């Protein structure tokens, strides 16, 4: 049995250790906060510096006495001078990027804010810049964005990068996969401006359907022969990329979910859950053309989940059939108008962006 003094010392030791652990946790939180703040500050300084250099280049080129000759020399002269002063980082290409950055986003910064940064070099300008948030991504993100000519498309990718915290690599992949065009082609025509300003919004089952879904990350060789089982296995092996391609709110639940009905056994290929819609989302994988029997089978899967799996506070189950080919007229004729079942094609390779843009243009022009 412990003596009172030993018990008191033991309790004191436990208390000291707890205090030290709390101090360490607070210190870790503080350092993370400080580092994040420093990164934000450095990024904002880089963006404003490039914006200012771009402005000065454009202004000098436009006001040059001999624009054709002198204007073309501005970037060369600046690059040579700045490289001598600061070393690497001010190549002709980087200054051309600064010029393009200003021309692309010249309406983002007010004249007052610009003057405080570039002319007065005020120390208090960063608080105002952070409050106004003229630029919400890194310079590397904007190097990709400012090469997108369509303003609505560019704004969409900027909004989505910020809201979904896309890395530069993810932004490159989403742009290469023509996410903007695919989302528009899968939604209503009046969503064009809304998509640009707010990014992808998930409010109803139709909002989570992309047609086509691009699965180039599965790594199938061109013209490869594969089974539905192999397709499913590769999706599981690349689950993170698959969920990212599906879009917002998805979490993985189960593969090959088995259930029995009247002594017959059935399996759902993939079961997901969408947190934003608060419902199960079932996926059935087809390597060929979609048949009306496939739609009937998915209807049964959805009915089963609605009756036996979902809770009273969850929304009706959604079914998505992923196939290599489909007949939209057949899908429309087979399914009831209020069915929560959708058919979408999948592509194993990145789509032809120009072809999708032409298709989008025709689609938008149909009702004009």
C-alpha positions as CSV (number, residue, x, y, z in Angstrom):
1,X,0.0,0.0,0.0
2,X,1.3,3.4,-1.0
3,X,2.1,6.0,1.7
4,X,0.3,9.4,1.5
5,X,3.6,11.1,0.6
6,X,4.2,8.7,-2.3
7,X,0.7,9.1,-3.5
8,X,1.0,12.9,-3.4
9,X,4.3,12.8,-5.3
10,X,2.8,10.4,-7.9
11,X,-0.2,12.7,-8.5
12,X,2.2,15.7,-8.8
13,X,4.3,13.9,-11.4
14,X,1.2,13.0,-13.4
15,X,0.1,16.6,-13.3
16,X,3.5,17.9,-14.4
17,X,3.6,15.5,-17.3
18,X,0.1,16.5,-18.4
19,X,1.1,20.2,-18.2
20,X,4.2,19.5,-20.3
21,X,2.2,17.5,-22.9
22,X,-0.3,20.4,-23.1
23,X,2.6,22.8,-23.5
24,X,4.1,20.7,-26.3
25,X,0.7,20.5,-28.1
26,X,0.3,24.3,-27.9
27,X,3.8,24.8,-29.2
28,X,3.2,22.4,-32.2
29,X,-0.1,24.3,-33.0
30,X,1.7,27.6,-32.8
31,X,4.5,26.6,-35.1
32,X,2.1,25.1,-37.7
33,X,0.1,28.3,-37.6
34,X,3.3,30.5,-37.9
35,X,4.6,28.4,-40.8
36,X,1.3,28.5,-42.6
37,X,1.2,32.3,-42.1
38,X,4.7,32.7,-43.4
39,X,3.9,30.6,-46.5
40,X,0.8,32.7,-47.2
41,X,2.8,35.9,-46.8
42,X,5.6,34.7,-49.1
43,X,3.0,33.6,-51.7
44,X,1.2,36.9,-51.5
45,X,4.4,38.8,-51.9
46,X,5.4,36.7,-54.9
47,X,2.0,37.2,-56.6
48,X,2.0,41.0,-56.0
49,X,5.6,41.3,-57.2
50,X,4.8,39.5,-60.4
51,X,1.7,41.5,-60.9
52,X,3.6,44.8,-60.4
53,X,6.4,43.7,-62.8
54,X,3.8,42.7,-65.3
55,X,2.1,46.1,-65.0
56,X,5.4,48.0,-65.5
57,X,6.3,45.9,-68.5
58,X,2.9,46.6,-70.2
59,X,3.0,50.3,-69.3
60,X,6.6,50.7,-70.7
61,X,5.8,48.7,-73.8
62,X,2.7,50.8,-74.5
63,X,4.4,54.1,-73.9
64,X,7.6,53.4,-75.8
65,X,8.4,55.8,-78.6
66,X,9.1,53.0,-81.0
67,X,6.8,50.2,-79.9
68,X,7.8,47.7,-82.5
69,X,11.5,47.9,-81.7
70,X,11.8,49.4,-78.2
71,X,8.8,47.6,-76.7
72,X,10.2,44.2,-77.6
73,X,13.4,45.0,-75.8
74,X,11.8,45.9,-72.5
75,X,11.7,42.3,-71.2
76,X,15.2,41.6,-72.5
77,X,16.7,44.6,-70.7
78,X,14.8,43.9,-67.5
79,X,15.9,40.3,-67.5
80,X,19.5,41.1,-67.9
81,X,19.5,43.8,-65.2
82,X,17.5,41.9,-62.6
83,X,19.6,38.7,-63.2
84,X,22.8,40.7,-62.5
85,X,21.3,42.1,-59.3
86,X,19.5,39.0,-57.9
87,X,20.8,36.0,-59.8
88,X,18.4,33.3,-61.1
89,X,14.6,33.8,-61.1
90,X,14.2,36.6,-63.6
91,X,14.5,35.0,-67.0
92,X,12.8,36.3,-70.1
93,X,10.2,33.5,-69.7
94,X,9.4,34.5,-66.1
95,X,9.0,38.1,-67.0
96,X,6.7,37.2,-69.9
97,X,4.7,35.2,-67.4
98,X,4.5,38.3,-65.1
99,X,3.3,40.3,-68.1
100,X,0.6,37.7,-68.9
101,X,-0.4,37.5,-65.2
102,X,-1.1,41.2,-65.1
103,X,-3.0,41.2,-68.4
104,X,-5.1,38.3,-67.2
105,X,-5.9,39.6,-63.8
106,X,-5.5,43.4,-64.1
107,X,-8.9,44.1,-62.7
108,X,-8.2,42.3,-59.4
109,X,-6.2,45.0,-57.6
110,X,-7.5,48.5,-56.8
111,X,-5.4,51.4,-57.7
112,X,-5.1,52.4,-54.0
113,X,-3.9,48.9,-53.1
114,X,-1.4,48.8,-56.0
115,X,0.0,52.2,-55.1
116,X,0.5,51.2,-51.4
117,X,2.4,48.1,-52.5
118,X,4.4,49.2,-55.5
119,X,5.0,52.9,-54.9
120,X,4.8,53.6,-51.2
121,X,5.9,50.1,-50.3
122,X,3.7,50.3,-47.2
123,X,4.2,47.8,-44.4
124,X,0.5,47.7,-43.6
125,X,-0.6,46.7,-47.1
126,X,-0.4,43.0,-46.4
127,X,-3.2,43.2,-43.9
128,X,-5.4,44.8,-46.6
129,X,-4.3,42.3,-49.2
130,X,-5.2,39.4,-47.0
131,X,-8.6,40.9,-46.2
132,X,-9.5,41.6,-49.8
133,X,-8.0,38.2,-51.0
134,X,-7.3,39.2,-54.6
135,X,-5.4,36.1,-55.2
136,X,-6.3,32.8,-53.5
137,X,-3.8,30.3,-54.9
138,X,-0.1,29.9,-55.4
139,X,2.0,31.4,-58.3
140,X,2.4,27.8,-59.7
141,X,-1.4,27.5,-59.9
142,X,-1.8,30.8,-61.7
143,X,0.9,29.8,-64.2
144,X,-1.6,27.1,-65.3
145,X,-4.8,29.2,-65.0
146,X,-3.7,32.2,-67.0
147,X,-3.1,30.0,-70.0
148,X,-6.8,29.1,-70.1
149,X,-8.4,31.5,-72.6
150,X,-12.1,31.0,-71.7
151,X,-12.7,33.4,-68.8
152,X,-15.6,31.3,-67.3
153,X,-13.5,28.1,-67.5
154,X,-10.5,29.8,-65.9
155,X,-12.7,31.2,-63.1
156,X,-14.1,27.7,-62.5
157,X,-10.7,26.1,-62.1
158,X,-9.6,28.8,-59.8
159,X,-12.7,28.5,-57.6
160,X,-12.5,24.7,-57.5
161,X,-8.7,24.8,-56.7
162,X,-9.3,27.0,-53.7
163,X,-12.5,25.3,-52.4
164,X,-11.2,21.7,-52.9
165,X,-7.6,22.6,-52.0
166,X,-6.2,21.1,-55.2
167,X,-2.5,20.8,-55.5
168,X,-0.8,22.0,-58.7
169,X,-0.7,18.4,-60.0
170,X,-4.4,17.9,-59.3
171,X,-5.3,21.1,-61.1
172,X,-3.2,20.0,-64.1
173,X,-4.9,16.7,-64.2
174,X,-8.4,18.1,-63.8
175,X,-7.8,20.6,-66.6
176,X,-6.3,17.9,-68.8
177,X,-9.4,15.7,-68.2
178,X,-11.7,18.5,-69.3
179,X,-13.6,18.6,-66.0
180,X,-15.2,21.9,-66.8
181,X,-16.7,20.7,-70.2
182,X,-17.7,17.4,-68.7
183,X,-19.6,19.0,-65.8
184,X,-21.4,21.4,-68.1
185,X,-22.4,18.6,-70.5
186,X,-23.8,16.7,-67.5
187,X,-25.9,19.6,-66.2
188,X,-28.5,22.1,-67.3
189,X,-27.7,25.0,-69.7
190,X,-28.5,27.7,-67.1
191,X,-25.7,26.4,-64.8
192,X,-22.9,27.9,-67.0
193,X,-22.4,31.1,-65.1
194,X,-23.1,29.5,-61.7
195,X,-20.5,26.8,-62.3
196,X,-17.9,29.5,-63.2
197,X,-18.6,31.6,-60.1
198,X,-19.2,29.0,-57.4
199,X,-17.5,25.8,-58.8
200,X,-19.2,22.4,-58.7
201,X,-22.2,22.5,-56.3
202,X,-23.7,19.2,-55.0
203,X,-27.4,19.7,-54.1
204,X,-29.2,16.9,-56.0
205,X,-28.3,13.5,-57.4
206,X,-27.8,14.8,-60.9
207,X,-25.0,17.0,-59.6
208,X,-22.7,14.0,-58.8
209,X,-22.9,12.5,-62.3
210,X,-20.1,13.2,-64.8
211,X,-20.5,12.0,-68.4
212,X,-18.0,10.8,-69.3
213,X,-16.0,9.8,-66.2
214,X,-12.2,9.8,-67.0
215,X,-10.2,6.9,-65.6
216,X,-6.9,7.3,-67.3
217,X,-5.1,6.7,-63.9
218,X,-6.1,3.0,-64.1
219,X,-3.3,2.6,-66.5
220,X,-4.9,0.2,-69.0
221,X,-2.8,-0.2,-72.2
222,X,-4.4,1.1,-75.4
223,X,-7.0,-1.3,-76.8
224,X,-6.5,-3.6,-73.8
225,X,-8.9,-6.5,-73.2
226,X,-10.1,-6.6,-69.6
227,X,-13.0,-8.0,-67.5
228,X,-15.4,-6.2,-65.2
229,X,-13.5,-7.9,-62.3
230,X,-10.2,-6.4,-63.5
231,X,-11.8,-3.0,-64.0
232,X,-13.1,-3.1,-60.4
233,X,-9.8,-4.3,-59.0
234,X,-7.9,-1.5,-60.6
235,X,-10.4,1.1,-59.3
236,X,-9.9,-0.3,-55.8
237,X,-6.1,-0.1,-56.3
238,X,-6.5,3.6,-57.4
239,X,-9.3,4.4,-55.0
240,X,-8.0,7.8,-54.0
241,X,-7.8,8.9,-57.6
242,X,-11.3,7.4,-58.3
243,X,-12.9,9.2,-55.4
244,X,-11.3,12.5,-56.6
245,X,-12.6,11.9,-60.1
246,X,-16.1,11.3,-58.7
247,X,-16.1,14.7,-57.1
248,X,-17.2,16.2,-53.8
249,X,-18.4,14.4,-50.8
250,X,-17.7,10.7,-51.7
251,X,-16.5,8.1,-49.2
252,X,-15.9,4.4,-49.8
253,X,-18.2,1.9,-48.1
254,X,-17.8,-1.6,-49.6
255,X,-16.8,-3.6,-52.6
256,X,-18.9,-6.5,-53.8
257,X,-21.7,-5.8,-51.3
258,X,-23.7,-9.1,-51.1
259,X,-27.4,-9.4,-50.3
260,X,-29.9,-12.1,-50.7
261,X,-33.5,-12.0,-51.8
262,X,-35.8,-15.1,-52.1
263,X,-32.8,-17.4,-51.8
264,X,-31.1,-15.6,-54.8
265,X,-27.8,-13.8,-54.2
266,X,-26.7,-10.5,-55.6
267,X,-23.6,-8.3,-55.5
268,X,-23.2,-4.6,-55.9
269,X,-19.9,-3.8,-57.5
270,X,-19.1,-0.7,-55.5
271,X,-20.9,1.0,-52.6
272,X,-20.1,4.7,-51.9
273,X,-21.7,7.2,-49.6
274,X,-22.0,10.9,-50.4
275,X,-21.8,13.1,-47.3
276,X,-23.3,16.2,-49.1
277,X,-26.4,14.4,-50.4
278,X,-26.5,12.1,-47.3
279,X,-27.2,9.0,-49.3
280,X,-25.7,5.7,-50.6
281,X,-24.4,5.7,-54.1
282,X,-24.2,2.4,-55.9
283,X,-21.9,1.7,-58.9
284,X,-22.3,-1.1,-61.3
285,X,-19.5,-1.6,-63.8
286,X,-20.1,-2.7,-67.4
287,X,-17.3,-3.2,-70.0
288,X,-19.7,-3.2,-73.0
289,X,-22.7,-1.3,-74.1
290,X,-25.5,-0.8,-71.6
291,X,-28.6,-3.0,-71.8
292,X,-32.1,-2.4,-70.5
293,X,-31.6,-5.5,-68.2
294,X,-28.7,-3.6,-66.5
295,X,-31.0,-0.7,-65.7
296,X,-33.6,-3.1,-64.3
297,X,-31.0,-4.8,-62.1
298,X,-29.7,-1.4,-60.8
299,X,-33.3,-0.4,-60.0
300,X,-33.5,-3.6,-57.8
301,X,-30.2,-2.7,-56.0
302,X,-31.5,0.8,-55.3
303,X,-34.8,-0.5,-54.0
304,X,-33.0,-3.0,-51.7
305,X,-30.8,-0.3,-50.2
306,X,-33.7,2.1,-49.7
307,X,-35.7,-0.6,-47.9
308,X,-33.0,-2.4,-45.8
309,X,-29.9,-0.3,-45.6
310,X,-30.6,3.4,-45.5
311,X,-31.9,5.0,-42.2
312,X,-35.0,7.2,-42.0
313,X,-32.9,10.4,-41.8
314,X,-31.0,9.6,-45.0
315,X,-32.0,10.4,-48.5
316,X,-32.9,7.9,-51.2
317,X,-30.2,5.8,-52.7
318,X,-28.6,6.8,-56.0
319,X,-27.5,4.2,-58.7
320,X,-24.9,4.9,-61.3
321,X,-24.1,2.5,-64.1
322,X,-20.6,3.0,-65.6
323,X,-20.3,1.7,-69.1
324,X,-18.2,2.0,-72.2
325,X,-21.2,2.8,-74.4
326,X,-24.8,3.7,-73.9
327,X,-28.0,4.7,-75.8
328,X,-29.5,7.7,-74.1
329,X,-32.9,7.1,-75.7
330,X,-32.9,3.5,-74.3
331,X,-32.0,4.8,-70.8
332,X,-34.8,7.5,-70.9
333,X,-37.4,5.0,-72.1
334,X,-36.5,2.3,-69.6
335,X,-36.3,4.4,-66.4
336,X,-39.1,6.3,-64.7
337,X,-38.7,10.1,-64.9
338,X,-38.2,10.3,-61.1
339,X,-35.7,7.4,-60.9
340,X,-32.5,8.1,-59.0
341,X,-30.6,6.0,-61.5
342,X,-28.1,7.4,-64.0
343,X,-25.9,6.0,-66.8
344,X,-22.5,7.4,-67.5
345,X,-19.8,6.4,-69.9
346,X,-16.2,6.0,-68.7
347,X,-13.1,6.7,-70.7
348,X,-9.7,5.0,-70.0
349,X,-7.7,7.8,-71.6
350,X,-7.8,11.6,-71.4
351,X,-10.5,13.0,-73.7
352,X,-9.8,15.2,-76.7
353,X,-10.3,18.6,-75.2
354,X,-10.9,20.3,-78.5
355,X,-13.6,17.8,-79.4
356,X,-15.4,18.3,-76.1
357,X,-15.2,22.0,-76.5
358,X,-16.9,21.7,-79.9
359,X,-19.5,19.5,-78.4
360,X,-20.1,21.9,-75.6
361,X,-20.4,24.8,-78.1
362,X,-23.0,22.9,-80.1
363,X,-24.9,21.9,-76.9
364,X,-25.1,25.5,-75.7
365,X,-26.2,26.8,-79.1
366,X,-29.1,24.4,-79.5
367,X,-31.6,26.5,-77.6
368,X,-30.3,30.0,-78.5
